[in-house]
């Protein structure tokens, strides 16, 4: 929707009658604009402005003509000249806003708000302002403007998708589904539009509807791996596990190098206690991608469920070797990322701060965690530093569960399995969902020969993995909606 499409309508009812001396020129300019003879309109405008340089309406007409010739810089200057002469000139406000909007400039927002102050029901201004608010993640404001834009959105699929995405961010899934449904009705052959709607339906707990939405893609043979992965989730949520498995196998065939699909299969196998089947499929994935740590983690958890601890530990160790940072806490991962994923640099930054604040529990914990991830071995100075740091962190801040998990790891490496188990229990009192603490407790009890708790702990680990998989699935659906709904054409709201 270019400037002409907005402004020629405004011109017909916003420009007041001109004085007799101007009428002939303005009639000619307006006629040239409507005939899309923009070069002629510019020449006529220049001639008229020589006679009436203080008329904001002539500057506005000149801006419209220049904008339609894609001379945006000159057009913006003309609109700004008009606004300097007449700050409430709505056509000039709208023209300047359109140019700034297309340039993704923050200057568009105050101009659009000014238009709405003068004309509160102007749908195009609402739609454009909604998209700008969406881009700034101000979804509450964006939704109110999308709603005010009304039927205008029916011809703007990008804006509709942005509207639906904002509703998803606000967890208004039912309304989001209706918005995506309208967008799909306008473009039923667009596979991405079907994905958006199906993802929204799944988040609204409507798996059968999601299956129906995806069915035309599946039946036509045009479904890609993402479509089949989403269909698998829908079938599983609807209680149709055989079709969930079949759809996920098809997704893997379509995209065999996507590790997330194998992890989905591992989670599906976990949910239905088909551990060996899951191991077999994940092993196929590892054969194709032997350097993907998440696949070893997924298989290791399945081995734990079969009580095959040696293979589980081997997979966990391989995952750690491939990506030492994967077992760091989120806080530690954030610090490593801030140091360009350089563990040595992150450790140096922590130790520099510890020199000034030697009793900071959080810094002590990070030092212990980083040293552990670097592979500090028992009876080395680095290991002793890590052990002392973890102990001191726990003493200073007993409720720091992550520090207790690190300390448990150090105790395990030192052969102090009872102490490791005790730290794991305390960590689980602080955070009952800590999978690492559960796994280390299983390890410690196995080493001590205390087997009676293992069945319950294995079930607990399985439930935590199931919950984590569900949460990850929801995040993936959010990411799918976010990634496929960005307004692509900045010429349209």
C-alpha positions as CSV (number, residue, x, y, z in Angstrom):
1,X,0.0,0.0,0.0
2,X,1.9,3.0,-1.3
3,X,1.4,6.6,-0.4
4,X,-0.9,7.3,-3.3
5,X,-3.3,4.6,-2.1
6,X,-3.6,6.3,1.3
7,X,-3.5,9.9,0.4
8,X,-5.5,10.4,-2.8
9,X,-8.6,9.4,-0.8
10,X,-7.6,11.9,2.0
11,X,-7.0,14.6,-0.5
12,X,-10.6,14.4,-1.8
13,X,-12.1,15.4,1.6
14,X,-9.3,16.9,3.6
15,X,-8.1,19.7,1.4
16,X,-10.3,22.7,1.8
17,X,-11.3,24.8,-1.2
18,X,-8.5,26.9,-2.7
19,X,-8.6,30.5,-3.4
20,X,-9.7,31.4,-7.0
21,X,-6.1,32.0,-8.1
22,X,-5.1,28.5,-7.0
23,X,-8.0,26.5,-8.2
24,X,-6.9,26.0,-11.8
25,X,-3.4,24.8,-10.7
26,X,-4.7,22.4,-8.0
27,X,-7.3,20.9,-10.2
28,X,-4.6,20.2,-12.8
29,X,-2.3,18.7,-10.1
30,X,-5.1,16.5,-8.6
31,X,-6.1,15.3,-12.1
32,X,-2.5,14.4,-12.9
33,X,-2.2,12.4,-9.7
34,X,-5.4,10.5,-10.3
35,X,-4.2,9.8,-13.8
36,X,-0.9,8.6,-12.3
37,X,1.0,11.2,-14.3
38,X,3.3,11.9,-11.4
39,X,6.1,13.6,-13.4
40,X,3.5,16.1,-14.7
41,X,2.1,16.5,-11.2
42,X,5.5,17.4,-9.9
43,X,6.1,20.1,-12.6
44,X,2.7,21.6,-12.0
45,X,3.3,21.6,-8.3
46,X,6.6,23.4,-8.6
47,X,5.0,26.1,-10.8
48,X,2.1,26.5,-8.3
49,X,4.5,26.7,-5.3
50,X,6.4,29.5,-6.9
51,X,3.2,31.5,-6.7
52,X,1.9,30.2,-3.4
53,X,5.0,29.0,-1.3
54,X,3.1,29.3,2.0
55,X,0.3,26.9,1.1
56,X,0.7,23.6,3.0
57,X,-1.8,21.8,0.8
58,X,0.3,22.5,-2.3
59,X,3.3,21.1,-0.5
60,X,1.2,18.0,0.4
61,X,0.2,17.4,-3.2
62,X,3.9,17.8,-4.2
63,X,4.8,15.2,-1.6
64,X,2.3,12.7,-2.9
65,X,3.6,13.1,-6.5
66,X,7.2,12.7,-5.4
67,X,6.5,9.7,-3.2
68,X,4.8,7.9,-6.1
69,X,8.0,8.5,-8.1
70,X,9.9,6.9,-5.2
71,X,11.7,10.1,-4.5
72,X,11.2,9.5,-0.8
73,X,13.7,12.0,0.5
74,X,12.3,14.9,-1.5
75,X,8.7,13.7,-0.7
76,X,9.4,13.7,3.0
77,X,10.9,17.2,2.8
78,X,7.7,18.4,1.0
79,X,5.5,16.8,3.7
80,X,7.6,18.2,6.5
81,X,7.3,21.7,4.8
82,X,3.6,21.3,4.8
83,X,3.5,20.3,8.4
84,X,5.7,23.2,9.4
85,X,3.1,25.5,7.8
86,X,0.1,23.5,9.1
87,X,0.9,21.0,11.9
88,X,-2.5,19.3,11.8
89,X,-2.5,18.7,8.0
90,X,-3.7,15.1,8.1
91,X,-2.7,14.2,4.5
92,X,0.8,15.5,5.1
93,X,1.0,13.6,8.4
94,X,-0.1,10.4,6.7
95,X,2.3,10.9,3.8
96,X,5.3,11.5,6.1
97,X,4.2,8.6,8.3
98,X,4.1,6.3,5.3
99,X,7.6,7.1,4.2
100,X,9.0,6.8,7.7
101,X,7.1,3.5,8.1
102,X,8.5,2.1,4.9
103,X,12.0,3.1,6.1
104,X,11.4,1.4,9.5
105,X,12.0,4.7,11.2
106,X,10.9,5.3,14.7
107,X,9.7,8.7,13.5
108,X,6.7,7.1,12.0
109,X,5.1,6.4,15.3
110,X,4.5,10.0,16.6
111,X,3.2,10.9,13.1
112,X,0.7,8.1,13.1
113,X,-0.4,8.9,16.6
114,X,-1.0,12.5,15.5
115,X,-3.2,11.2,12.6
116,X,-5.2,9.2,15.1
117,X,-5.6,12.1,17.4
118,X,-7.2,14.0,14.6
119,X,-9.1,11.1,13.1
120,X,-9.4,8.3,15.7
121,X,-11.0,5.8,13.5
122,X,-8.6,6.0,10.5
123,X,-7.9,2.2,9.9
124,X,-4.7,2.5,7.9
125,X,-3.0,4.5,10.6
126,X,-4.2,1.9,13.2
127,X,-2.8,-0.9,11.1
128,X,0.6,0.7,10.5
129,X,0.9,1.7,14.2
130,X,0.0,-1.8,15.2
131,X,2.8,-3.3,13.1
132,X,5.3,-0.8,14.5
133,X,4.2,-1.7,18.1
134,X,4.5,-5.4,17.2
135,X,8.1,-4.9,15.9
136,X,8.9,-3.4,19.3
137,X,7.2,-6.3,21.1
138,X,4.6,-4.0,22.6
139,X,1.8,-6.5,22.0
140,X,-0.8,-5.0,24.3
141,X,-0.7,-1.8,22.4
142,X,-0.4,-3.5,19.0
143,X,-3.5,-5.7,19.6
144,X,-5.6,-2.6,20.4
145,X,-4.6,-1.0,17.1
146,X,-5.0,-4.2,15.1
147,X,-8.6,-4.5,16.5
148,X,-9.3,-0.9,15.5
149,X,-8.0,-1.5,11.9
150,X,-11.0,-3.7,11.3
151,X,-11.7,-5.2,7.9
152,X,-8.6,-3.5,6.4
153,X,-6.5,-6.4,7.7
154,X,-8.4,-8.8,5.6
155,X,-6.3,-7.7,2.6
156,X,-3.1,-7.6,4.6
157,X,-1.9,-11.2,5.4
158,X,1.4,-10.0,6.9
159,X,-0.4,-7.7,9.3
160,X,-2.9,-10.5,10.2
161,X,0.0,-12.8,11.0
162,X,1.6,-10.1,13.2
163,X,-1.8,-9.7,14.9
164,X,-2.1,-13.4,15.5
165,X,1.5,-13.6,16.8
166,X,0.9,-10.8,19.3
167,X,-2.2,-12.7,20.6
168,X,-0.1,-15.8,21.0
169,X,2.5,-13.8,23.0
170,X,-0.4,-12.6,25.2
171,X,-1.6,-16.2,25.5
172,X,-4.9,-15.4,23.9
173,X,-4.8,-18.5,21.8
174,X,-8.5,-18.8,21.0
175,X,-8.6,-15.3,19.4
176,X,-5.2,-15.9,17.7
177,X,-6.6,-19.0,16.0
178,X,-9.5,-17.0,14.6
179,X,-7.1,-14.4,13.2
180,X,-4.9,-17.1,11.6
181,X,-8.1,-18.8,10.3
182,X,-9.1,-15.6,8.4
183,X,-5.6,-15.3,7.0
184,X,-5.7,-19.0,5.8
185,X,-9.1,-18.5,4.3
186,X,-7.7,-15.7,2.2
187,X,-4.7,-17.8,1.1
188,X,-5.6,-21.5,1.5
189,X,-2.7,-22.8,-0.7
190,X,0.0,-21.2,1.5
191,X,1.6,-24.0,3.6
192,X,3.2,-21.6,6.0
193,X,-0.2,-20.2,6.8
194,X,-1.5,-23.7,7.6
195,X,1.5,-24.2,9.9
196,X,0.7,-21.0,11.8
197,X,-2.9,-21.9,12.3
198,X,-2.1,-25.5,13.3
199,X,0.5,-24.3,15.8
200,X,-2.0,-21.8,17.2
201,X,-4.7,-24.5,17.5
202,X,-2.3,-26.8,19.4
203,X,-1.5,-24.0,21.8
204,X,-5.2,-23.5,22.2
205,X,-5.5,-27.3,23.1
206,X,-7.4,-28.1,19.9
207,X,-5.3,-31.0,18.5
208,X,-8.1,-32.4,16.4
209,X,-8.6,-29.1,14.7
210,X,-4.9,-28.8,14.1
211,X,-4.9,-32.2,12.5
212,X,-7.7,-31.1,10.2
213,X,-5.8,-27.9,9.3
214,X,-2.7,-29.9,8.4
215,X,-4.6,-32.7,6.6
216,X,-4.7,-31.0,3.1
217,X,-0.9,-30.7,3.2
218,X,-0.4,-34.3,4.3
219,X,-2.9,-35.7,1.8
220,X,-1.4,-33.7,-1.1
221,X,2.1,-35.0,-0.4
222,X,3.3,-31.4,0.0
223,X,4.0,-31.6,3.8
224,X,7.5,-30.9,4.8
225,X,9.3,-32.1,7.9
226,X,8.0,-29.2,10.0
227,X,4.4,-30.0,9.0
228,X,4.9,-33.7,9.9
229,X,6.5,-32.8,13.2
230,X,3.6,-30.6,14.1
231,X,1.2,-33.3,12.9
232,X,2.9,-35.7,15.2
233,X,2.5,-33.4,18.2
234,X,-1.2,-33.0,17.3
235,X,-1.8,-36.7,17.0
236,X,-0.1,-37.3,20.3
237,X,-2.1,-34.6,22.1
238,X,-5.2,-36.2,20.6
239,X,-4.3,-39.6,22.0
240,X,-3.5,-41.1,18.6
241,X,0.0,-42.4,19.3
242,X,0.3,-44.7,16.3
243,X,-0.2,-41.8,13.9
244,X,2.0,-39.6,16.1
245,X,4.8,-42.2,15.6
246,X,4.1,-42.5,11.9
247,X,4.1,-38.8,11.3
248,X,7.4,-38.3,13.2
249,X,9.0,-41.1,11.3
250,X,7.9,-39.4,8.1
251,X,9.4,-36.1,9.3
252,X,12.7,-37.9,10.0
253,X,12.7,-39.3,6.4
254,X,12.1,-35.8,5.0
255,X,14.8,-34.2,7.2
256,X,17.2,-36.9,8.5
257,X,19.8,-34.4,9.6
258,X,17.5,-32.5,12.0
259,X,18.5,-33.6,15.5
260,X,15.3,-32.1,17.1
261,X,13.2,-34.8,15.3
262,X,15.2,-37.6,16.9
263,X,14.9,-35.9,20.3
264,X,11.1,-35.7,19.7
265,X,11.1,-39.4,19.0
266,X,13.1,-40.1,22.2
267,X,10.6,-38.1,24.2
268,X,7.7,-39.9,22.5
269,X,9.3,-43.2,23.3
270,X,9.9,-42.0,26.9
271,X,6.2,-41.1,27.3
272,X,5.1,-44.6,26.3
273,X,8.0,-46.6,27.9
274,X,9.2,-47.8,24.5
275,X,12.8,-47.1,25.6
276,X,14.6,-49.5,23.2
277,X,12.7,-48.3,20.2
278,X,13.7,-44.7,21.1
279,X,17.3,-45.8,21.5
280,X,17.3,-47.4,18.1
281,X,16.0,-44.3,16.4
282,X,18.3,-41.9,18.2
283,X,21.2,-44.2,17.4
284,X,20.3,-43.8,13.7
285,X,20.5,-40.0,14.2
286,X,23.8,-40.3,15.9
287,X,25.1,-42.3,12.9
288,X,24.2,-39.3,10.7
289,X,25.4,-36.7,13.1
290,X,28.0,-38.1,15.5
291,X,29.0,-34.7,16.9
292,X,25.6,-33.6,18.1
293,X,25.6,-33.6,21.9
294,X,21.9,-33.4,22.4
295,X,21.4,-36.7,20.7
296,X,23.8,-38.4,23.2
297,X,21.9,-36.8,26.1
298,X,18.6,-38.0,24.8
299,X,19.9,-41.6,24.3
300,X,21.6,-41.5,27.7
301,X,18.3,-40.7,29.4
302,X,16.7,-43.6,27.6
303,X,19.5,-45.9,28.8
304,X,18.9,-44.8,32.4
305,X,15.3,-46.0,32.1
306,X,16.6,-49.4,31.1
307,X,19.0,-49.3,34.0
308,X,21.9,-49.6,31.6
309,X,24.0,-47.1,33.6
310,X,27.3,-47.7,31.9
311,X,26.0,-46.9,28.5
312,X,24.1,-43.9,29.9
313,X,27.2,-42.5,31.6
314,X,29.2,-43.1,28.4
315,X,26.6,-41.0,26.4
316,X,26.5,-38.3,29.0
317,X,30.3,-38.1,29.0
318,X,30.4,-37.9,25.2
319,X,27.8,-35.1,25.3
320,X,29.9,-33.3,27.8
321,X,33.1,-33.7,25.7
322,X,31.3,-32.4,22.6
323,X,29.8,-29.4,24.4
324,X,31.3,-28.8,27.9
325,X,29.0,-25.9,28.4
326,X,25.8,-27.9,28.0
327,X,25.7,-28.9,31.7
328,X,26.3,-25.4,33.0
329,X,23.5,-23.6,34.7
330,X,21.7,-21.0,32.7
331,X,23.5,-18.3,34.7
332,X,26.9,-19.8,33.9
333,X,25.9,-20.3,30.2
334,X,24.9,-16.6,30.0
335,X,28.3,-15.5,31.3
336,X,30.2,-17.9,28.9
337,X,28.1,-16.5,26.0
338,X,29.0,-12.9,27.1
339,X,32.6,-14.0,26.8
340,X,32.2,-15.2,23.2
341,X,31.8,-18.8,24.4
342,X,35.3,-18.8,25.7
343,X,35.3,-20.9,29.0
344,X,38.8,-19.8,29.9
345,X,37.9,-16.1,29.4
346,X,34.7,-16.5,31.4
347,X,36.7,-18.2,34.3
348,X,39.2,-15.4,34.2
349,X,36.5,-12.8,34.4
350,X,35.0,-14.5,37.5
351,X,38.4,-14.9,39.2
352,X,39.2,-11.2,38.6
353,X,36.0,-10.3,40.4
354,X,36.7,-12.8,43.2
355,X,40.0,-11.1,43.9
356,X,37.9,-8.1,44.9
357,X,35.0,-10.0,46.5
358,X,36.4,-13.2,47.9
359,X,33.2,-14.0,49.8
360,X,30.7,-13.7,47.0
361,X,28.8,-17.0,47.0
362,X,27.6,-16.6,43.4
363,X,31.2,-16.0,42.1
364,X,32.5,-18.9,44.1
365,X,29.9,-21.2,42.6
366,X,30.7,-20.0,39.1
367,X,34.4,-20.6,39.6
368,X,33.7,-24.2,40.8
369,X,31.3,-24.8,37.9
370,X,33.7,-23.5,35.3
371,X,36.7,-25.5,36.7
372,X,34.5,-28.6,36.8
373,X,33.5,-28.1,33.1
374,X,37.2,-27.7,32.2
375,X,37.8,-31.2,33.4
376,X,39.6,-30.6,36.7
377,X,40.8,-34.0,37.9
378,X,41.0,-35.1,41.6
379,X,44.2,-34.4,43.4
380,X,45.0,-31.5,41.1
381,X,45.2,-27.8,42.3
382,X,42.3,-26.9,40.0
383,X,40.1,-29.7,41.5
384,X,40.9,-28.6,45.0
385,X,40.1,-25.0,44.1
386,X,36.8,-26.1,42.6
387,X,35.9,-28.2,45.7
388,X,36.8,-25.4,48.1
389,X,34.8,-22.9,46.1
390,X,31.7,-25.0,45.9
391,X,31.8,-25.8,49.6
392,X,32.3,-22.1,50.5
393,X,29.5,-21.1,48.2
394,X,27.1,-23.5,49.8
395,X,28.2,-22.4,53.3
396,X,27.6,-18.8,52.4
397,X,24.3,-19.4,50.6
398,X,22.8,-22.8,51.6
399,X,19.8,-22.2,49.2
400,X,21.9,-22.1,46.1
401,X,20.9,-25.4,44.5
402,X,23.2,-25.1,41.5
403,X,26.2,-24.9,43.8
404,X,25.1,-28.0,45.6
405,X,24.8,-29.9,42.3
406,X,28.4,-28.9,41.4
407,X,29.6,-29.9,44.8
408,X,27.8,-33.3,44.4
409,X,29.7,-33.7,41.1
410,X,33.0,-33.0,42.9
411,X,32.1,-35.5,45.6
412,X,31.3,-38.2,43.0
413,X,34.7,-37.7,41.3
414,X,36.4,-38.0,44.8
415,X,34.5,-41.2,45.5
416,X,32.5,-39.6,48.4
417,X,29.2,-41.0,47.2
418,X,27.3,-40.6,50.5
419,X,28.2,-36.9,50.5
420,X,27.2,-36.6,46.9
421,X,23.8,-38.1,47.6
422,X,23.3,-35.8,50.5
423,X,24.0,-32.7,48.3
424,X,21.7,-34.0,45.6
425,X,18.9,-34.4,48.2
426,X,19.4,-30.9,49.4
427,X,19.4,-29.5,45.9
428,X,16.2,-31.3,45.2
429,X,14.6,-29.8,48.2
430,X,15.4,-26.4,46.7
431,X,14.4,-27.3,43.1
432,X,12.4,-30.6,42.8
433,X,12.6,-30.3,39.0
434,X,16.4,-30.4,38.8
435,X,17.1,-33.2,36.4
436,X,20.9,-33.1,36.9
437,X,20.4,-33.5,40.7
438,X,18.1,-36.5,40.2
439,X,20.5,-38.2,37.8
440,X,23.5,-37.6,40.1
441,X,21.5,-39.0,43.0
442,X,20.8,-42.1,41.0
443,X,24.5,-42.4,40.2
444,X,25.5,-41.9,43.9
445,X,23.0,-44.4,45.2
446,X,24.1,-47.0,42.6
447,X,27.7,-46.5,43.8
448,X,26.7,-47.0,47.4
449,X,24.7,-50.1,46.6
450,X,21.4,-48.5,47.9
451,X,19.0,-49.7,45.2
452,X,15.6,-49.3,46.9
453,X,15.0,-45.7,45.8
454,X,16.2,-46.3,42.2
455,X,12.8,-47.3,40.7
456,X,11.1,-44.2,42.1
457,X,14.0,-41.9,41.1
458,X,13.9,-43.4,37.5
459,X,10.2,-42.6,37.3
460,X,10.9,-39.2,38.6
461,X,13.6,-38.5,36.0
462,X,11.2,-39.8,33.3
463,X,8.5,-37.5,34.4
464,X,10.8,-34.5,34.5
465,X,12.0,-35.4,31.0
466,X,8.4,-35.6,29.9
467,X,7.6,-32.2,31.4
468,X,10.7,-30.7,29.9
469,X,9.8,-32.2,26.5
470,X,6.3,-30.7,26.7
471,X,7.7,-27.3,27.6
472,X,10.2,-27.5,24.8
473,X,7.4,-28.5,22.4
474,X,5.4,-25.4,23.4
475,X,8.5,-23.2,22.9
476,X,9.0,-24.7,19.5
477,X,5.4,-23.8,18.6
478,X,6.0,-20.3,19.8
479,X,9.2,-20.1,17.7
480,X,7.3,-21.4,14.7
481,X,4.7,-18.7,15.0
482,X,7.3,-16.0,15.6
483,X,9.6,-17.1,12.8
484,X,6.8,-17.4,10.1
485,X,4.8,-14.3,11.0
486,X,7.1,-11.3,10.6
487,X,5.7,-8.7,8.2
488,X,7.7,-9.2,5.1
489,X,6.6,-6.3,3.0
490,X,7.3,-3.0,4.7
491,X,5.2,-1.3,2.0
492,X,2.1,-2.7,3.6
493,X,0.9,-2.6,7.2
